[in-house]
């Protein structure tokens, strides 16, 4: 069995934090988003190779990350794109990868920006039992949130209807970006694209597939975070830290109040400040600041600032609100 970790997005909603780094490398606790997925895939002996699908712009970042990692299975597979408007779409990129890497095996596909509480091995168990295209489904608990995802209607665990981003969702059970396809289904990717169907969202392919054959859903409880916005990233950090804090031994923290769910990285300097529900990247400096629900990128210098819900890019200097 093979696996693909989708990591080709440009994460424009998280700019400037992700303008020069893949969002999959954002720290969540003492790991990163994508390393959580790699660890699951590495532990499952049924999966013998993991393709990391990314774009040319971030290819070197991934090469360095993988060479420094503890994982043996992941190999890089690079899309021929360098900007958002050049993207092939998720299904387009997946079809190209299958062709480029000559994939001829059952295939697990996971988005590299997904933080999920279940073990992927459980999902693979379910897929092997059903021997059919399979998706993972989660109850987001909100009709408004459901509008942003693929809505899943089930009879038992079989998908009887699938609607991508419905304007008026009838339930809150949605498909997350975790799929498994039997080997014989992979040729359907090209058929789907040749028919002029939407190449952008994987849910459209599932909807097309569900009209033609049996598709099953692995439903789970617990947690799922689709890390695409500053709010969802901080929510994921909050879930991972669970009220605790993670402060690097190399950080300087003097006369500073640290609330909950705070991650302070190496060589950061916080003096006469307070922070809560905030991520502070390496070499950031905060003096006389009150910061809540914010992301402070590396080599940033803030003085005399009081703010909430901020996204401060790298190498930024702000003093007394100016």
Secondary structure, DSSP 8 states (H G I E B T S, - for coil): -EEEEE-----GGGTTTTSSS-GGGSEETTEEHHHHHHHHHHH-TT--EEEEEEEGGGHHHHHHHHHHSS-SSEEEEEES--SGGG---HHHHHHHHHHHTT--S-EEEEETTEEESS-HHHHHHHHHHHTSEEEEEEE-S-HHHHTTSEEEEEETTEEEEEEET-SS-S-SEEEEEEEEE-GGGTHHHHHHHHTT---S-HHHHHHHHHTTS-EEEEE--S-EEE--SHHHHHHHHHHHHTT--EE-TT-EEES-EE-SS-EE-TT-EEES-EEES-EE-TT-EEES-EEES-EE-TT-EEES-EEES-EE-TT-EEETT-
